[in-house]
Amino acid sequence: MRIGLLVGTAWSGAAATLGIGDTTSATSFTLAAAGNANAAGWIWFTPGSGATQVGNWKNTGSSDRQIVVTSTNTGSGAGVLVFEYAQGINL
């Protein structure tokens, strides 16, 4: 339903952008550089207009998925990632 990142410590790299994906693709759930973690607070993500991302939001299947946050640049920062979903929904 939605993905949120509660940034506690802002990203310190030259670019503070990031994408959310899995072990298959760094952008399975968001388009590249979808969020900007340059300040503390909530960032809310959508799948954007990418067919792959929209499909992954509809149904992740019955297998476990390992989630990966990929930052655009190196640096430091900290946050808590939250996924809200509806279990067993068939779209």
MIDOSE-1310 file (N, C-alpha, C; in nm, 2 decimals, decimal comma, always signed):
residues 91
mrig	+0,08/-0,12/+0,00/+0,00/+0,00/+0,00/+0,09/+0,13/+0,00; +0,19/+0,12/+0,08/+0,29/+0,23/+0,08/+0,42/+0,19/+0,15; +0,52/+0,27/+0,11/+0,65/+0,25/+0,17/+0,70/+0,38/+0,23; +0,74/+0,38/+0,35/+0,79/+0,50/+0,42/+0,93/+0,48/+0,47
llvg	+1,01/+0,59/+0,47/+1,14/+0,59/+0,54/+1,14/+0,71/+0,63; +1,15/+0,67/+0,76/+1,17/+0,78/+0,87/+1,31/+0,80/+0,88; +1,36/+0,92/+0,83/+1,50/+0,95/+0,83/+1,53/+1,01/+0,97; +1,62/+0,95/+1,04/+1,66/+1,00/+1,17/+1,79/+1,09/+1,16
taws	+1,88/+1,05/+1,07/+2,00/+1,12/+1,04/+2,01/+1,14/+0,89; +2,01/+1,26/+0,85/+2,01/+1,29/+0,70/+2,13/+1,23/+0,63; +2,11/+1,18/+0,51/+2,21/+1,13/+0,43/+2,32/+1,24/+0,40; +2,45/+1,20/+0,41/+2,55/+1,30/+0,40/+2,63/+1,30/+0,27
gaaa	+2,59/+1,21/+0,18/+2,66/+1,21/+0,05/+2,64/+1,33/-0,04; +2,71/+1,34/-0,15/+2,70/+1,45/-0,24/+2,55/+1,46/-0,29; +2,49/+1,34/-0,31/+2,35/+1,33/-0,35/+2,28/+1,25/-0,24; +2,17/+1,29/-0,18/+2,11/+1,22/-0,07/+1,99/+1,14/-0,12
tlgi	+1,99/+1,10/-0,25/+1,88/+1,02/-0,31/+1,90/+0,87/-0,29; +1,79/+0,80/-0,30/+1,80/+0,65/-0,28/+1,69/+0,58/-0,36; +1,70/+0,45/-0,38/+1,59/+0,37/-0,44/+1,57/+0,25/-0,35; +1,45/+0,19/-0,36/+1,42/+0,07/-0,28/+1,39/-0,04/-0,37
gdtt	+1,46/-0,15/-0,35/+1,45/-0,27/-0,43/+1,46/-0,40/-0,35; +1,51/-0,50/-0,42/+1,54/-0,63/-0,35/+1,67/-0,68/-0,41; +1,70/-0,81/-0,38/+1,82/-0,87/-0,42/+1,83/-0,89/-0,57; +1,72/-0,88/-0,64/+1,72/-0,90/-0,78/+1,75/-0,76/-0,85
sats	+1,69/-0,66/-0,80/+1,71/-0,52/-0,86/+1,70/-0,42/-0,76; +1,80/-0,32/-0,76/+1,80/-0,21/-0,66/+1,68/-0,12/-0,67; +1,60/-0,13/-0,78/+1,49/-0,04/-0,80/+1,36/-0,12/-0,83; +1,34/-0,24/-0,76/+1,23/-0,32/-0,78/+1,10/-0,25/-0,74
ftla	+1,11/-0,17/-0,63/+0,99/-0,11/-0,58/+0,98/+0,04/-0,61; +1,08/+0,11/-0,64/+1,08/+0,25/-0,67/+1,17/+0,28/-0,79; +1,15/+0,38/-0,86/+1,24/+0,42/-0,97/+1,37/+0,47/-0,91; +1,47/+0,47/-0,98/+1,60/+0,51/-0,93/+1,59/+0,65/-0,87
aagn	+1,66/+0,68/-0,77/+1,67/+0,81/-0,70/+1,53/+0,86/-0,67; +1,45/+0,77/-0,62/+1,31/+0,81/-0,59/+1,29/+0,90/-0,47; +1,38/+0,88/-0,37/+1,36/+0,96/-0,24/+1,48/+1,04/-0,21; +1,46/+1,15/-0,15/+1,57/+1,24/-0,11/+1,58/+1,25/+0,04
anaa	+1,68/+1,19/+0,10/+1,69/+1,18/+0,24/+1,78/+1,29/+0,30; +1,77/+1,41/+0,25/+1,86/+1,51/+0,29/+1,82/+1,59/+0,42; +1,71/+1,54/+0,48/+1,66/+1,60/+0,60/+1,59/+1,50/+0,68; +1,59/+1,51/+0,82/+1,51/+1,42/+0,90/+1,36/+1,43/+0,88
gwiw	+1,29/+1,33/+0,89/+1,15/+1,32/+0,87/+1,11/+1,21/+0,78; +0,98/+1,21/+0,75/+0,93/+1,10/+0,66/+0,94/+1,13/+0,52; +0,98/+1,02/+0,44/+0,97/+1,02/+0,30/+0,87/+0,91/+0,26; +0,78/+0,94/+0,17/+0,68/+0,84/+0,13/+0,71/+0,80/-0,02
ftpg	+0,71/+0,68/-0,05/+0,74/+0,63/-0,18/+0,62/+0,57/-0,26; +0,62/+0,59/-0,39/+0,52/+0,53/-0,48/+0,60/+0,45/-0,58; +0,53/+0,36/-0,66/+0,60/+0,29/-0,76/+0,64/+0,37/-0,88; +0,59/+0,49/-0,89/+0,61/+0,57/-1,01/+0,54/+0,51/-1,13
sgat	+0,59/+0,54/-1,25/+0,52/+0,49/-1,37/+0,59/+0,37/-1,43; +0,68/+0,31/-1,36/+0,75/+0,19/-1,42/+0,67/+0,07/-1,41; +0,65/+0,00/-1,52/+0,57/-0,12/-1,53/+0,62/-0,23/-1,43; +0,75/-0,24/-1,42/+0,81/-0,34/-1,33/+0,77/-0,31/-1,18
qvgn	+0,79/-0,18/-1,14/+0,76/-0,14/-1,01/+0,61/-0,15/-0,98; +0,53/-0,11/-1,07/+0,38/-0,12/-1,04/+0,34/-0,27/-1,02; +0,40/-0,36/-1,11/+0,37/-0,50/-1,09/+0,42/-0,56/-0,96; +0,53/-0,51/-0,91/+0,58/-0,56/-0,79/+0,50/-0,51/-0,67
wknt	+0,44/-0,39/-0,68/+0,35/-0,34/-0,57/+0,22/-0,42/-0,57; +0,17/-0,47/-0,69/+0,04/-0,54/-0,69/+0,05/-0,67/-0,62; +0,16/-0,75/-0,64/+0,17/-0,88/-0,58/+0,31/-0,92/-0,57; +0,36/-0,94/-0,45/+0,50/-0,99/-0,43/+0,51/-1,14/-0,43
gssd	+0,39/-1,21/-0,45/+0,39/-1,35/-0,45/+0,39/-1,41/-0,31; +0,42/-1,54/-0,31/+0,42/-1,61/-0,18/+0,55/-1,63/-0,12; +0,66/-1,59/-0,18/+0,79/-1,60/-0,13/+0,84/-1,48/-0,06; +0,93/-1,50/+0,03/+0,99/-1,39/+0,11/+1,08/-1,31/+0,01
rqiv	+1,08/-1,18/+0,04/+1,17/-1,09/-0,04/+1,26/-1,01/+0,05; +1,39/-1,01/+0,02/+1,49/-0,93/+0,10/+1,49/-0,79/+0,04; +1,47/-0,69/+0,12/+1,46/-0,55/+0,08/+1,60/-0,49/+0,09; +1,63/-0,40/-0,02/+1,75/-0,34/-0,03/+1,73/-0,19/-0,05
vtst	+1,80/-0,10/+0,03/+1,80/+0,04/+0,01/+1,93/+0,08/-0,06; +1,93/+0,13/-0,18/+2,05/+0,17/-0,25/+2,06/+0,32/-0,26; +2,16/+0,37/-0,19/+2,19/+0,52/-0,20/+2,27/+0,55/-0,32; +2,24/+0,67/-0,37/+2,30/+0,72/-0,50/+2,46/+0,74/-0,47
ntgs	+2,49/+0,79/-0,36/+2,63/+0,82/-0,33/+2,67/+0,76/-0,19; +2,80/+0,76/-0,17/+2,85/+0,71/-0,04/+2,83/+0,82/+0,06; +2,84/+0,79/+0,19/+2,82/+0,89/+0,30/+2,75/+0,81/+0,42; +2,70/+0,89/+0,51/+2,63/+0,83/+0,62/+2,49/+0,87/+0,63
gagv	+2,41/+0,81/+0,72/+2,27/+0,85/+0,74/+2,20/+0,73/+0,80; +2,09/+0,75/+0,86/+2,02/+0,64/+0,93/+1,87/+0,67/+0,92; +1,79/+0,56/+0,91/+1,65/+0,57/+0,91/+1,58/+0,43/+0,93; +1,45/+0,44/+0,94/+1,37/+0,31/+0,96/+1,28/+0,30/+0,84
lvfe	+1,28/+0,19/+0,78/+1,20/+0,16/+0,66/+1,08/+0,09/+0,70; +0,96/+0,13/+0,65/+0,83/+0,08/+0,69/+0,75/+0,04/+0,56; +0,71/-0,09/+0,55/+0,63/-0,13/+0,44/+0,49/-0,16/+0,50; +0,38/-0,10/+0,44/+0,25/-0,13/+0,47/+0,19/-0,21/+0,36
yaqg	+0,12/-0,32/+0,38/+0,07/-0,40/+0,28/-0,06/-0,47/+0,32; -0,14/-0,51/+0,22/-0,26/-0,59/+0,25/-0,23/-0,73/+0,21; -0,24/-0,82/+0,31/-0,21/-0,96/+0,29/-0,32/-1,03/+0,22; -0,28/-1,11/+0,12/-0,37/-1,19/+0,04/-0,46/-1,12/-0,05
inl	-0,43/-0,99/-0,09/-0,51/-0,92/-0,18/-0,48/-0,96/-0,32; -0,58/-0,98/-0,41/-0,56/-1,02/-0,54/-0,61/-0,91/-0,64; -0,52/-0,84/-0,70/-0,55/-0,74/-0,79/-0,54/-0,78/-0,94
